[in-house]
Amino acid sequence: MTGFFIKKAFFDGWDNLISLVVLNLGYLVVLLAAYGALEALAISMPLGIALLVVTSLLHSLYTGAVSFHTKGYAWYTRPGFAGFKSAFKDSWRHALLHFALNTLILLIAVFIIPFYLSYSSLFAFAIAVVMFWLVLAFVLAMMYYYPLAAQLPEDKPLKTLKKSLMIVGDNLWFSLFLGIHGLISLVLSVVFATILPGVSGIMLSRQGAMKLLMFKYDYLESHPEVNRRQIPWEELLFDEREKIGPRTLRGMIFPWKE
C-alpha cells in the first residue's frame, strides 16, 4: 500500500498542478499575516501575541478548507470555486478544534517540556518524556484529522480527533512514513518558494492516504473474522490502479507521444 500511495500522491498532484498552485497562493496571505505579527511583536508584546493567535486561526481555517477541497482531487474530480466555498462551510468547526490543538501542542513543546527538562530530577525528566510522546502522537494524528473530517463529515470534531488517534495507533509505521513524506514535501516547498507542492499538495497527499486506509477499514468492517495483518491490498487497490493506469515520466511531460 505504501508504494502505491507514493504513486497516487505524485500523480494526484501532477493532474491538479495548476489548482494546487492557486490554492498555495492563498498561503501568501497567511505568511504576510505572520510577518506582520512578528513585526508587531517587536513593538508591542500583547499586540504581537494577539496577531499571532489570529494568524494561527487563519491558517487552520484556510488549511481546513483546502483539505476538504482537495478531497475531490483524490476522488478524481475537480471542484471549482463554488466547491471551495462549500469546503470552508463544511470545515470551519473542525478548524476551530485544529487551531486549539495546534496552540496546545505548541505551548507544550516550546514552554512546558523545556520547563520540566530544566529540573535535574528523574521525575521531571519522566514527565517531559511522557509529554514528548503525547505531542508526537497528536502531531501524527493531526495528519489524519482533516482528511477524516472530510471523508466522514457526519462526525463531530472530537470524534474525528479520537478516530485520528486510533488510526495512528493502528498504522504506526505508515503514520511515521507519512510524516517523513510530509517533511520532504515541506523541504521541496521551501525550494520552490512554497508554490509546489506546498501545503495544498501535502493536504492532497493526506487525503489520498486516508482514502487508501478507508479501503482497509471498510474491508475489516465487512470481514470482521479476518486477520488484520493480512489485508488483500492488491484486491482492494485494483480500481485505484486502473484509474491511475500505467504512466511514465515521458508520458507525463509529452502525453502526445504515448
Residue, then its C-alpha position, 0 to 999 in steps of 0.5 A: m500500500t505504501g508504494f502505491f500511495i507514493k504513486k497516487a500522491f505524485f500523480d494526484g498532484w501532477d493532474n491538479l498542478i495548476s489548482l494546487v498552485v492557486l490554492n498555495l497562493g492563498y498561503l501568501v496571505v497567511l505568511l504576510a499575516a505572520y510577518g506582520a505579527l512578528e513585526a508587531l511583536a517587536i513593538s508591542m508584546p500583547l499586540g504581537i501575541a494577539l496577531l499571532v493567535v489570529t494568524s494561527l486561526l487563519h491558517s487552520l481555517y484556510t488549511g481546513a478548507v483546502s483539505f476538504h477541497t482537495k478531497g475531490y482531487a483524490w476522488y478524481t474530480r475537480p471542484g471549482f470555486a463554488g466547491f471551495k466555498s462549500a469546503f470552508k462551510d463544511s470545515w470551519r468547526h473542525a478548524l476551530l478544534h485544529f487551531a486549539l490543538n495546534t496552540l496546545i501542542l505548541l505551548i507544550a513543546v516550546f514552554i512546558i517540556p523545556f520547563y520540566l527538562s530544566y529540573s535535574s530530577l528523574f521525575a521531571f525528566a519522566i514527565a517531559v518524556v511522557m509529554f514528548w510522546l503525547v505531542l508526537a502522537f497528536v502531531l501524527a494524528m493531526m495528519y489524519y484529522y482533516p482528511l477524516a473530517a472530510q471523508l466522514p463529515e457526519d462526525k463531530p470534531l472530537k470524534t474525528l480527533k479520537k478516530s485520528l488517534m486510533i488510526v495512528g495507533d493502528n498504522l504506526w509505521f505508515s503514520l511515521f512514513l507519512g510524516i517523513h513524506g510530509l517533511i520532504s514535501l515541506v523541504l521541496s516547498v521551501v525550494f520552490a518558494t512554497i508554490l509546489p507542492g506546498v501545503s495544498g499538495i501535502m493536504l492532497s497527499r493526506q487525503g489520498a492516504m486516508k482514502l487508501l486506509m478507508f479501503k482497509y477499514d471498510y474491508l475489516e468492517s465487512h470481514p470482521e473474522v479476518n486477520r488484520r495483518q493480512i489485508p488483500w491490498e492488491e484486491l482492494l487497490f485494483d480500481e485505484r490502479e486502473k484509474i491511475g493506469p500505467r504512466t511514465l515520466r515521458g508520458m507525463i511531460f509529452p502525453w502526445k507521444e504515448 
